């Protein structure tokens, strides 16, 4: 009995759709994070500048990322204790994909 041939095009399409969904979720979570921490009150230029400074500092000072991570974890733990849910899909206390974005605006100017 011969095997059924694989439909590589269909598999590729499924993977591309899944990747698009993950990217959309990541973008949504980042926007929600900006709102939760109150960064949406900053002018967009200031927020962009703070994030750029954070990325630059992260590459030069990895210890800064560790401090930001601790501060971000504390923020999410405080939110959980107050009964606030930070994002609709958040079950582990915060975004898991990008620790730098968690609290980068807080410490970007150091």
KENUNU-403937 format. One line per field, with one value per residue: residue number from 1; x, y, z of N, C-alpha, C in turn. Coordinates in steps of 0.05 Angstrom, whole numbers, plus 5000, padded with zeros to 4 digits. Layout:
# KENUNU-403937
num c(NUM | ...)
nx c(X | ...)
ny c(Y | ...)
nz c(Z | ...)
cax c(X | ...)
cay c(Y | ...)
caz c(Z | ...)
cx c(X | ...)
cy c(Y | ...)
cz c(Z | ...)
//
This chain:
# KENUNU-403937
num c(1 | 2 | 3 | 4 | 5 | 6 | 7 | 8 | 9 | 10 | 11 | 12 | 13 | 14 | 15 | 16 | 17 | 18 | 19 | 20 | 21 | 22 | 23 | 24 | 25 | 26 | 27 | 28 | 29 | 30 | 31 | 32 | 33 | 34 | 35 | 36 | 37 | 38 | 39 | 40 | 41 | 42 | 43 | 44 | 45 | 46 | 47 | 48 | 49 | 50 | 51 | 52 | 53 | 54 | 55 | 56 | 57 | 58 | 59 | 60 | 61 | 62 | 63 | 64 | 65 | 66 | 67 | 68 | 69 | 70 | 71 | 72 | 73 | 74 | 75 | 76 | 77 | 78 | 79 | 80 | 81 | 82 | 83 | 84 | 85 | 86 | 87 | 88 | 89 | 90 | 91 | 92 | 93 | 94 | 95 | 96 | 97 | 98 | 99 | 100 | 101 | 102 | 103 | 104 | 105 | 106 | 107 | 108 | 109 | 110)
nx c(5017 | 5013 | 5040 | 5006 | 5019 | 5053 | 5026 | 5059 | 5052 | 5004 | 5019 | 5059 | 5028 | 4995 | 5033 | 5051 | 5005 | 4999 | 5045 | 5034 | 4990 | 5014 | 5049 | 5012 | 4987 | 5030 | 5039 | 4991 | 4993 | 5037 | 5017 | 4976 | 5007 | 5034 | 4991 | 4975 | 5018 | 5016 | 5043 | 5020 | 5005 | 5047 | 5078 | 5081 | 5130 | 5165 | 5158 | 5177 | 5230 | 5248 | 5244 | 5281 | 5328 | 5329 | 5337 | 5388 | 5418 | 5411 | 5442 | 5492 | 5496 | 5482 | 5467 | 5430 | 5384 | 5371 | 5357 | 5313 | 5280 | 5270 | 5242 | 5198 | 5176 | 5161 | 5123 | 5082 | 5070 | 5050 | 5005 | 4976 | 4966 | 4931 | 4888 | 4882 | 4880 | 4929 | 4933 | 4890 | 4907 | 4941 | 4968 | 5012 | 5033 | 5053 | 5078 | 5115 | 5150 | 5187 | 5228 | 5255 | 5220 | 5185 | 5196 | 5227 | 5218 | 5217 | 5269 | 5301 | 5329 | 5373)
ny c(4977 | 5044 | 5104 | 5163 | 5224 | 5280 | 5344 | 5395 | 5450 | 5462 | 5451 | 5490 | 5536 | 5532 | 5536 | 5589 | 5618 | 5607 | 5631 | 5684 | 5692 | 5687 | 5731 | 5773 | 5766 | 5777 | 5831 | 5853 | 5841 | 5872 | 5924 | 5923 | 5919 | 5969 | 6002 | 5982 | 5994 | 6047 | 6077 | 6096 | 6147 | 6178 | 6219 | 6193 | 6197 | 6203 | 6154 | 6119 | 6137 | 6123 | 6068 | 6057 | 6075 | 6038 | 5990 | 5999 | 6006 | 5956 | 5923 | 5940 | 5938 | 5884 | 5874 | 5913 | 5895 | 5852 | 5879 | 5908 | 5865 | 5843 | 5885 | 5887 | 5837 | 5843 | 5883 | 5855 | 5816 | 5847 | 5867 | 5820 | 5806 | 5846 | 5830 | 5843 | 5828 | 5825 | 5817 | 5788 | 5735 | 5723 | 5681 | 5668 | 5711 | 5751 | 5778 | 5731 | 5728 | 5770 | 5797 | 5846 | 5886 | 5889 | 5923 | 5963 | 6019 | 6041 | 6044 | 6063 | 6110 | 6109)
nz c(5000 | 4983 | 5009 | 5029 | 4996 | 5025 | 5037 | 5027 | 5016 | 5042 | 5095 | 5102 | 5096 | 5141 | 5182 | 5173 | 5183 | 5237 | 5257 | 5245 | 5279 | 5329 | 5328 | 5325 | 5375 | 5409 | 5397 | 5414 | 5469 | 5483 | 5474 | 5513 | 5558 | 5558 | 5569 | 5620 | 5654 | 5652 | 5614 | 5569 | 5577 | 5566 | 5515 | 5449 | 5424 | 5467 | 5493 | 5453 | 5451 | 5502 | 5500 | 5459 | 5484 | 5525 | 5498 | 5476 | 5523 | 5546 | 5514 | 5526 | 5581 | 5613 | 5665 | 5676 | 5651 | 5684 | 5731 | 5712 | 5700 | 5751 | 5774 | 5740 | 5749 | 5803 | 5797 | 5769 | 5807 | 5848 | 5823 | 5816 | 5869 | 5883 | 5855 | 5803 | 5735 | 5687 | 5631 | 5581 | 5568 | 5608 | 5653 | 5682 | 5707 | 5674 | 5611 | 5573 | 5532 | 5522 | 5563 | 5566 | 5549 | 5590 | 5634 | 5614 | 5601 | 5652 | 5672 | 5633 | 5628 | 5661)
cax c(5000 | 5029 | 5034 | 4994 | 5039 | 5049 | 5019 | 5077 | 5040 | 4984 | 5033 | 5072 | 5007 | 4987 | 5055 | 5051 | 4981 | 5005 | 5065 | 5020 | 4974 | 5033 | 5059 | 4990 | 4984 | 5053 | 5034 | 4969 | 5003 | 5055 | 4999 | 4963 | 5028 | 5038 | 4968 | 4974 | 5038 | 5011 | 5060 | 5004 | 5001 | 5070 | 5077 | 5091 | 5158 | 5179 | 5158 | 5195 | 5257 | 5254 | 5249 | 5306 | 5349 | 5330 | 5350 | 5416 | 5430 | 5411 | 5465 | 5517 | 5495 | 5463 | 5457 | 5406 | 5361 | 5365 | 5343 | 5287 | 5264 | 5261 | 5222 | 5174 | 5163 | 5149 | 5099 | 5061 | 5062 | 5032 | 4979 | 4962 | 4957 | 4908 | 4867 | 4881 | 4891 | 4943 | 4925 | 4870 | 4919 | 4962 | 4964 | 5037 | 5043 | 5062 | 5089 | 5138 | 5167 | 5206 | 5232 | 5264 | 5198 | 5169 | 5200 | 5248 | 5214 | 5221 | 5297 | 5316 | 5346 | 5394)
cay c(5000 | 5068 | 5126 | 5188 | 5244 | 5303 | 5369 | 5415 | 5477 | 5465 | 5452 | 5516 | 5556 | 5529 | 5548 | 5618 | 5628 | 5605 | 5652 | 5710 | 5694 | 5692 | 5758 | 5790 | 5764 | 5791 | 5860 | 5860 | 5841 | 5896 | 5947 | 5921 | 5925 | 5998 | 6013 | 5973 | 6008 | 6076 | 6090 | 6108 | 6175 | 6192 | 6223 | 6169 | 6201 | 6198 | 6125 | 6107 | 6144 | 6108 | 6040 | 6056 | 6077 | 6013 | 5969 | 6006 | 6001 | 5927 | 5910 | 5949 | 5931 | 5863 | 5875 | 5930 | 5878 | 5837 | 5898 | 5913 | 5840 | 5841 | 5906 | 5879 | 5814 | 5855 | 5897 | 5835 | 5803 | 5866 | 5867 | 5795 | 5807 | 5864 | 5818 | 5853 | 5811 | 5844 | 5813 | 5766 | 5709 | 5722 | 5662 | 5664 | 5735 | 5771 | 5768 | 5712 | 5727 | 5791 | 5810 | 5874 | 5905 | 5889 | 5947 | 5979 | 6048 | 6050 | 6047 | 6068 | 6134 | 6106)
caz c(5000 | 4980 | 5028 | 5018 | 4995 | 5043 | 5024 | 5038 | 5014 | 5064 | 5121 | 5103 | 5101 | 5169 | 5199 | 5168 | 5197 | 5266 | 5263 | 5244 | 5303 | 5352 | 5325 | 5333 | 5404 | 5421 | 5393 | 5431 | 5496 | 5487 | 5477 | 5539 | 5578 | 5558 | 5583 | 5648 | 5670 | 5651 | 5595 | 5548 | 5583 | 5554 | 5486 | 5435 | 5419 | 5492 | 5497 | 5434 | 5459 | 5526 | 5491 | 5444 | 5504 | 5540 | 5481 | 5474 | 5549 | 5551 | 5500 | 5539 | 5610 | 5618 | 5692 | 5676 | 5644 | 5708 | 5749 | 5700 | 5702 | 5779 | 5778 | 5725 | 5764 | 5827 | 5788 | 5763 | 5831 | 5862 | 5808 | 5821 | 5896 | 5883 | 5841 | 5775 | 5714 | 5670 | 5603 | 5579 | 5567 | 5628 | 5675 | 5696 | 5719 | 5655 | 5585 | 5576 | 5509 | 5520 | 5589 | 5564 | 5546 | 5614 | 5651 | 5602 | 5603 | 5679 | 5679 | 5608 | 5629 | 5681)
cx c(5018 | 5021 | 5021 | 5015 | 5032 | 5043 | 5035 | 5066 | 5020 | 4998 | 5047 | 5051 | 4998 | 5008 | 5055 | 5028 | 4987 | 5025 | 5052 | 5003 | 4991 | 5043 | 5037 | 4985 | 5006 | 5048 | 5012 | 4978 | 5021 | 5038 | 4985 | 4983 | 5032 | 5015 | 4968 | 4994 | 5035 | 5028 | 5045 | 4998 | 5025 | 5065 | 5090 | 5121 | 5175 | 5180 | 5177 | 5224 | 5266 | 5260 | 5275 | 5330 | 5352 | 5344 | 5380 | 5430 | 5431 | 5434 | 5491 | 5519 | 5474 | 5452 | 5432 | 5381 | 5352 | 5349 | 5315 | 5268 | 5253 | 5239 | 5196 | 5160 | 5149 | 5123 | 5076 | 5052 | 5044 | 5005 | 4963 | 4951 | 4932 | 4884 | 4863 | 4893 | 4903 | 4936 | 4906 | 4883 | 4940 | 4955 | 4989 | 5048 | 5054 | 5071 | 5113 | 5158 | 5190 | 5209 | 5240 | 5241 | 5182 | 5171 | 5221 | 5242 | 5219 | 5250 | 5314 | 5335 | 5369 | 5421)
cy c(5025 | 5089 | 5149 | 5210 | 5268 | 5328 | 5391 | 5443 | 5482 | 5467 | 5479 | 5538 | 5555 | 5542 | 5578 | 5631 | 5628 | 5626 | 5679 | 5714 | 5700 | 5721 | 5778 | 5789 | 5779 | 5822 | 5869 | 5861 | 5864 | 5921 | 5947 | 5928 | 5955 | 6011 | 6007 | 5989 | 6038 | 6091 | 6102 | 6137 | 6192 | 6198 | 6200 | 6172 | 6195 | 6168 | 6111 | 6113 | 6127 | 6079 | 6037 | 6057 | 6051 | 5991 | 5974 | 5999 | 5971 | 5913 | 5917 | 5940 | 5910 | 5863 | 5893 | 5914 | 5862 | 5854 | 5903 | 5889 | 5838 | 5861 | 5898 | 5856 | 5824 | 5869 | 5877 | 5820 | 5821 | 5867 | 5842 | 5795 | 5825 | 5853 | 5828 | 5832 | 5829 | 5841 | 5789 | 5738 | 5705 | 5703 | 5658 | 5689 | 5755 | 5760 | 5752 | 5714 | 5747 | 5805 | 5839 | 5893 | 5907 | 5914 | 5965 | 6009 | 6058 | 6058 | 6055 | 6092 | 6132 | 6109)
cz c(5000 | 5001 | 5014 | 5018 | 5014 | 5027 | 5038 | 5037 | 5037 | 5091 | 5124 | 5109 | 5130 | 5188 | 5196 | 5183 | 5228 | 5274 | 5263 | 5270 | 5327 | 5351 | 5334 | 5363 | 5419 | 5420 | 5412 | 5460 | 5502 | 5491 | 5504 | 5561 | 5581 | 5573 | 5613 | 5665 | 5668 | 5631 | 5572 | 5553 | 5572 | 5525 | 5472 | 5429 | 5444 | 5498 | 5478 | 5442 | 5483 | 5518 | 5476 | 5464 | 5519 | 5524 | 5479 | 5501 | 5554 | 5537 | 5513 | 5568 | 5615 | 5646 | 5694 | 5670 | 5668 | 5728 | 5738 | 5703 | 5731 | 5784 | 5764 | 5739 | 5789 | 5819 | 5783 | 5788 | 5848 | 5849 | 5814 | 5850 | 5899 | 5868 | 5812 | 5757 | 5693 | 5641 | 5602 | 5580 | 5589 | 5651 | 5691 | 5707 | 5700 | 5629 | 5589 | 5554 | 5509 | 5546 | 5587 | 5563 | 5572 | 5630 | 5639 | 5605 | 5631 | 5684 | 5655 | 5611 | 5649 | 5669)
//
